[in-house]
């Protein structure tokens, strides 16, 4: 048996503590999958104001109280606490940075929950978080074989560790995963002064005359990964996606790889999910009926057995296709359907969605929040799941929909290219309704196809119940991360 590796995941969010994006579920599921194959995997994250210490069993570590963390010319104390993440098969220790100024006093992760504007000091907040975990490692004298960082918020970690403590971290290898290359962490150049490292390193953070976290993450890391093979290929072709950083990706050679994302087979499992009304026990019609009625009631709609229920869980921005819902609302709601929406985001788009909900109160309901339990119920209770995004790097909602028997109606992009099989092109193997052109008309046409298919109940139930058998666990793909770690060692 291969030697167990010590691995630390450094992430701005992780289920079940905090969630604003797919990074949360990704880090939770992959860290436990790597733990399950024999590695000592731990995780590190900040404690935002929405996180309950009592509910999440977060407790003090005596040695990690009131650590003075330098940020520019000032220091602020951090207390790093402990908890764990787990599923029925695996458990990992979590190190959790607490600090009133940067995290505990705010309910949002990256955005103000009232106006959805990004916190203006996000660069400072996440440099502080990275430094707090670096100091934690030094105090504990636990230097992992691998430190695996996620997205721009932790992209400065490797640079700070290597420059501030070169001897201590000389054997540690750094892996950096970007989940969305368009979010690069771009700030004024004087952001560099907050990290306490030598000015000679400034060029490694400078891109187009601005400070760029992602560039540094690529340069200082020993390997780079992203969340699907399709995304790794597409982003190198598209200047809008890579913003000129393709050079630093290509320089990694075979140490840059896109690995398909999996999902946690224990948490996202219709047969054992404790957050839904009724688990799937082989009787698909009963499972779907009970959860659909519960979901309808939660959104204060009226149940009709002949009316299909669509669901959508999404950040509210144009990249997610929200404008298509707004622009074609009158066409959509002429049809016999209902749509429930859960998400948070752009204030102007939220206002427009609210007005549509007021105009069609019996057909369209919205909840502007993050609610993970409700998101599970929306997968279990909906007949179809709408995914009109411009691009889906890892397609988590597509996978969740398959696992809960909600037929995806989705724009064909990114990872969906390998996961999706259009029912109208292959009825024997079809698992979704796909539209290729990214516009409101194509989305509307796909919705109408779904409505026609729904009328044939026998064919419909056969199709959707078959979705639940899809194997989407990490499996071999977790081993690909393990292989990268071992190559670096």
N, C-alpha and C positions, 0 to 999 in steps of 0.2 A: 504494500500500500504506500502511496506517495506521502512524503512528509507533509504534515499540516502546516499551512502558511498562516501567519498573523496578518490580518487585513483590517484597516480602519476606513470606513466610509465617512466622508465629510460632506454633508449635504445641508442646504438651507431649509429643507422640509422633508418630513418622512411620516408616513402613516404609522400608527394612528394619532400621533401627536399634532401634526399640522399638515395642511394640504391646500395648495392653490393651483397646482399643475400636476402633470404626469410624473414629474420628478419624485414626488412623494411616494406613489405606488411603486415606481420603478426601484427606488432604493430599498424600500421595505422588502419587496419580493425577491430581488436579486441577492441582497445581503443574506437572507434566510436560505435561499437556494444554495449559495456558496457555503454556508454553514452546514447544510445538510450533507454536502459531499466531503465534509471533514475538515474545513478550515476554521480557524479562530477568527471570526468576523465580528467586529464591534462597529458601532455607528456614533457619529457626533452631529449635533444640531443645536440651534438656539431655542430658548423657551420664550415664545411669544405670549402676549397677554391673554390670549384665548385658551391657553393650555392650563388645565387644572392639575396642580401637583398632587392633590389627594386622589383624584380619579385615575391618574396615570402612574401612581405609586412612585413619585419622584422623591428622592431622599438625598441628604447631604453626604459628601465624602469629606472627612475631617481635613485631609491634606489639601483639599481644593477649595477652601473657603477664602474669600477676599483676596484673590490673586490680583496684584496690580498689573494692569494691561496697558502698555504705552500705546497711544494713538496720536501721532504727531508729537507736539511738545507737552502733551498732557497725559495723565494716566487716570484710568477709571477702574474700580475694582470689579472683578467678575467672580462669581461663585459657580463652579462647575459641579453639577449634581449628577446623580445616577438613576437610571431606570432600565427598562428592557423592552425590546420588541419581540413578539413571538407569534407562531402559529402552532397547531397541535404537534408538529414534528421538530421544530427548531426554536431556539431562543438566543438572542444576542444582547449583550450589554450596550446601553446607550449612555453617552456622555452629553450632558445638556448644559449649555452656557446660559446662565441667568445674569441679567443686568437691567436695572430699571430704566436707565436713559435710552438704551438702544432697543430693548426687546420687551421687557415685562410691562412697560407702560403703554404698549400699542397692541391693538387687537388684530391689525393686519400683518401680513407677512412681508409683502413688498409694497402694498398699496394702502392708503388711508381708506378705511371701510366706508366712510361717508361719501366722499367725492371721487373715490377710486383714482386719485392721483398718486403717482409713485412718491414714496418718501424722499425728500430732497437729499437726505444724508445716507442713502442706501449704500453708497461706496464706503463711507466711514463705518457703517453698521457691520458690513460683512468683512471688512478688513479686521475690525475688532474681534469678530467671531473667530476668524481664522487664527489670529494671534492667540486667542484664549485657548484654543485646542492645541496649538503648538506648545504653549507653556504647560498645559496639562500633561502632554506626552513627556516633556522634560522633567517635570516634578515626579511623575510616576516612574520615570526611567523605563518606560515601555515604548520601544521604538519598533513599530510594526515592520514586517517585511515589505508590505505594500500599503500605501495611502492612496485611496481612490476618491477623487474629488469630482463634484458634479455642478455643471453650469457656471456662468460667470461669477456668481456670488462666492464661489470657493476657488476661483481660478488663480488667485494670488498666493494660495497656500504653499505650493511647491517652491515658488520664488522666495517667500519669506523664510521657510524652513531651511532651504539650502544656503541662504545668505546670512541668516541670523545665527544658525547653529550648524555650521558645515560639518564639524566632526561628529556630532551626535547623530545626524541624519545621513551620514555618508553611505551606509548600507541599505537604507530605505529606498525603494523605487516608487515612483509616482505615476499613477494612471489618471488621466483626465477624460471625463465623458461630457460631451456637450449634447444637450437634448433639443436645443433650438438655436441654430447658428445665427439667426437674425437678432437674437438678444445677446449682445456682445459685452455689455457693461462698459459703455462709453461715457467718460466724464472729463472734466478739465484736467490739464496736465499736472496741476499742483496736487491732485489726488495722490500722486506718488509720494509726497512728503509725509503722508500718514503712516507709511509702512515701516519707517525706520531703517531702510536699507540704503546702501551706498548709491550716490547719484550716477555712478558709472553704469548702473543697470537700467537707467531710464529708457534707453532706446528699445529695450525689450518689452516695454509697456506702451510705446508710442506708435500710433497708427493714424495716418492722415491728420497729424498735428494734434491728436487728442490721446488721452489716456484710455487704453483698451485692455480690460481684464482678460478677455478671451485670448488675445495674442500672447500674453504672458503665460497663460495656462498651457498653451500649445508649445511654447518654447521651452519652458522649464520642466514639463512632464516627460517621462520616459516613453510613454505610450499614450495614444489618443484613441478613443472609441466613440461611436455614436450608435443610435438606437435601432437602426435597421440597415440592411445591405442597400436597399433602394435609396435611402437618404444619403448614405455615404457616397453613392455614385452620382446622384442628382445634384448635390450641393457643389460638387467640383465643377459642374458644367454651368451653373447659374450664378452670374456675378452678383445678382441681388441677394442671393442666399449667403454667399461667402464674404462679400464686401472686401475683397482683396486679400483675405487671409488664407486663400487656397495654397499659397506658397509654403506656409508653415505646416499645413497639413501634409502636403506632398513630401516635405522633407523627412517625415517620419517613416516613409517607405512602408514596409510590412508591419510597422508598429502603429499604423492607423488602420482601423478596421470597423466596419459596420456590422454589428451583431444583432440579430432579431430579438426583440424584447418578448419576454414571456409574462405570464401573470401568475399570481399565487393561487395554487389549486385548492387551498383551504379557505382563504378569505373570499374569493370570487367563485363560489360553488353553490349552485341552486339547490343542491341536495342537503346542504348543511348550514347555509347562511342564516344566522340568527337575527339579521336585521329585516328580513322580509316576512310577510304574513304567513305564507304556507310554503314549505319546502317541496321540491320535486321528488316524488316517490315512485315515478313511473306513470302516473296519471297526469298527462300534460294538460288536458282541458281543465281539470280541477285546480291544478297549480296556477295556471294562467288566470282563471276566473277569479280566484280568491285574491290574488295579488293585484289584479286589475281593479277590482271593486275597492280595495283598500287605497290604491293610488288615486282613483277617481275621487274618493271621499276626502283624501288629504288635500286635493286641489279644489275641492268644493265644486265639482262638476256633477252632472247627472249621468248615471250609467245607462247605456243602451247596448244590448247584446249584438246588434247589427252594425254598430258604429266602431270602426277601428280607432285605437288610441295610439298616437305617435308621442314619443318622448325625445327630449333633447337636453343634454347636460353639457354646458360649454362656457368658456370665457366669452364675454360679450365684446367682440370686436369684429371688424370687417373681414379679417383673415379667416374667421370661423364661419363666414357666410351668413352672418346675422342680417346683413342688409338685404339678402335675398328673401328672408322671411318678411321683412318690412315692406320691400318693394312689391311683393306678390301676395300680400296678405288677403286682399279681396278675392283673388283667384283661388287661393288655398282654401279659404273658409266658405266659398261657395259649395265646396264638396262636403259630403257626409263624413266628417272626421272630427277628432278632437286632438289637441296638441298641448302637452304640458312641458314647461321649460324651467330649468334650474341653472342658475349661473350668476356670475358677478362680473362687472366690467364697466365699459364706457358709459358715462352718465347720460349723454345725448341719446345713445342707442337704447338705453334702459327706458328713458322717457317715451320713446317711440313704441317700444314693445308694450309698455303700460297702456298707451292709448289704444293699441290694437286689442289688447285684452278687454278694455272697457267697451270697445265697439262690438266684440264677439264674446260676451261673457259666458256663453254656453259651449264655446268651442276652444277657447285659448286662455290658459292660465299660466302665470309666471310667478316664480319665487326668486328674488335676487339675494342669494346667499350661497354659502358652501355648506352642504349637509351631506356627509358621506353615506349615512344610513338611508336617507331619502334617495340618493343616487342609486343605491342597490335596488330599492323598491321600484324605481323607475325602469330599470332594466328588466326586473321580474314581472312588472305589471303592464308594461306597454306591449302592443302588438308589433310596432315598428319603431326603429330608433333612427332619428334623422342626424346625419353627419355630413353637412354641406361645406366642410372646410376646404380652403384653397389647397392646403397641404397637410398630410398626416404622417409625420416622421415614424411614429411607432404604432399608431392606431389602437390605443388602449380601449377606447369606447367601442370600437368595432369588435374587438375581442370579447369584451364584457357582454355585448349584445348577443353574440353567438352562444356564449356560455349560459345565458338566461333565456334563450328562445325568443328573442326580440329581433325580428328581421331587419338588418341594417339597410337603410336607404342612404347611399353614400356617394360622394364624389370620388372618382377613381384617381387616387394620387398616393405617392409615397408607399408605405408598407401595405396599403390596401391592394396594390398591384399583385402582391403575392398571396395575400389572405383571401381576397374577394373573388367569388365566382358568380357572375350574373346569372340569375335564375332563367332569364329570358333567352340566354345564349346556351345554357346547359342545364336543362331541367333535372337531369339525373343527379348532378353534383352541386347545383346552384345553392348558394348560401346568403345571397344578398341581391339588392337591386342597385345597380351602379349607373352613374351618369358621368360621361367623359369630359364634356365641356363645362367649364366652371362659370355658370351663369344661372340666373333665376329661372329662365325658361326650361333649361335641362333639369333642374331640380324639381320643378313643377311637374314635368312629364314623368319623372321617376316616381313621384308621389302618386300620380294617377295610375301608374302601372301597379303600384302596391294596393291601391283601393280595389282595382279589378281582381287582382289575385285573391284578396281577402274574402271576396264573395263566394269562392269555392271552398267551403269550410273543410271538406275532407282533404283536399290537396294542401290547403293552408296548414292544417294541424300536422299533417305528415311532414311537410317541409320544415316548419318551425321547431317541432319536437326533435327532429334530427340534428338541429344545430347544437343542442346541449351535449352531444357526444364528441364535439370537436376538442382535440387535445391541444391546449395552448400553454401548457406549463413550461417552465424554463428548461428543464431536461438537459438536452445536449448543449443548448446555448449557454447555460451557466458554466458548463465545462470549457467552453471557448474562452470565457474570462479567466478561468483557472489556468488554462494553457498560456494565455498572455502573461499572467503573473509569473508563471514558472519560467517562461522564456526570459523575462527580465531578471529573474534571480540567477 
